[in-house]
Amino acid sequence: MAIAMEIYEKIRYYREHTDFSQRNVAKILGISRNTVKKYWKGQTVPWERKPGSGRKNDIITDEVKSFIIMCLESDKKAPQKQHHTAHKIYERLVAECGFEGCEASVRRTVAELRCNTHDIFVPLSYDPAEAVQVDWGEATVILDGCKQKIQIWCMRECYSGDIFVTAFYRQNEESFLEGIVKGLEHFGGTPQKIIFDNARVAVKEGFGHHAKATDKYLALAAHYSFRPVFCNPAQGHEKGLVEGLVGLVRRNFFVPVPNISTIEELNTKLLEYCNMYRCHRISGKSMTVGEMAENCKGHWIPLPPYRFDTSNTIQVKADDFSLVRFDHNKYSVPYQYSSKTITVKGSGNKVIMLFCGKTIAEYDRDYRHDKTHYRLEHYIGLIEKRPRSVYNASPIKETVPRELYGFLMKLDSPKEIVKVLRLYIDTGDELLKHLSYADSYDTLYACVIGKTVNNAPIETSVKIILPDLKRYDSLLKGGDAV
């Protein structure tokens, strides 16, 4: 029991200035004899709390502590008003981990971790090409006029700080594997290990040291001869270099919000940013990122001659409408491949159709559901054989610009419409510039072809030999003609 300062002062006074015994002082002050004995000689003072015995709390095991840390780390990404309370963590421990300890022990551990653990890290250093850290981020762009979120794939070599950044539509296995391969090709080799978190695109079960990589990630690691390393749950500081890169790229490259036409255009600019970053000098380093990256060249594991296929590859039979289904959507192929088995390769951002190893169609990958994508050129040969289909053909309605479709519906015959469609495929948007000056296929053709001929240089392989007129000069002088 805490003792008031004035009581302690009187105990010490009676001890040093009177002949009273401890029993007498206890009786005078109205306190227990044990309290008087405790403070009698001044070896114990009331303003200093005696430290605990140091007995380990066996209720808070390493597993319980890891779970609490995971909850606290997840709060960093959650709204302020939706953070875990100690009571909520206790409830989750009971429900999810079968915890049998008291809530007070959880509260003490939470308080200690919030005060002491979060900002204490062990300094790390790496040898050249020893390790690469990878992580995902998210950013907003204006893509083809529409504001949307895209996923940023970030890689950082731990010795030099060299970076690789590219963008994908989604965080899936195809994008994850493709990002690694492209990053290794950018760095020029493979490190000893690649450090990642416990995202489901890479881990099929377990976490941290006990995590088991997915089959395809294991195959990729075996092919490129690196060791996949996974962070412990909610331990972002274990890959702090790349976590910092995500913020760096978002603050510098994505401000202001990029306005781009295609994701390929965005990735071209991101690659330029990565190359420019090699001129940067990191605080505390004596060399630039590029100079340190040069030191890594002799330490990389060489890339294998065969590039690992990171795509999601399936075999699909094209239906009677020349459509191939992949990942909840349908994509057209040339009508000649109807009812044939097509190889479909879905990468992070593309869908490629192949037949007997030859590419027959390529699309931007659509991650929505139940969408159908047509290409007019896939059907134009069939439409030419069946011209009356032009009024209701979906590949026409859903691919040609609105102004062109309006012009087509004014034409007299289906055959004339088909001719305009063929002209559109051959000349592209150039045709749209002349619609207002044409009232039929003939006049439109004349406008487009005339424009093309007038603007394009005409090349010829015919050699023209000019006559030599000097021989006629002798006639003017009265000489003999030869």
Secondary structure by P-SEA (a helix, b strand, c coil): ccccaaaaaaaaaaaccccccaaaaaaaacccaaaaaacccccccccccccccccccccccaaaaaaaaaaaaaaaaccccccccaaaaaaaaaacccccccaaaaaaaaaaaaccccccccbbbbcccccccccccccccccccccbbbbbbbbbccccccccccccccccaaaaaaaaaaaaaaacccccbbbbccccccccccccccccccaaaaaaaaaabbbbbbbcccccccaaaaaaaaaaaaacccccccccccaaaaaaaaaaaaaaacccccccccccaaaaaaaacccccccccccccccbbbbbbbccccccccccbbbbcccccccbbbbbbbcccbbbbbcccccccccccccccbbbbbbccccaaaaaaccccccccccccccccaaaaaaaaacccaaaaaaaaaaaaaccccccccccccccaaaaaaaaaaaaaaabbbbbcbbbbbbbcccccccccccccc
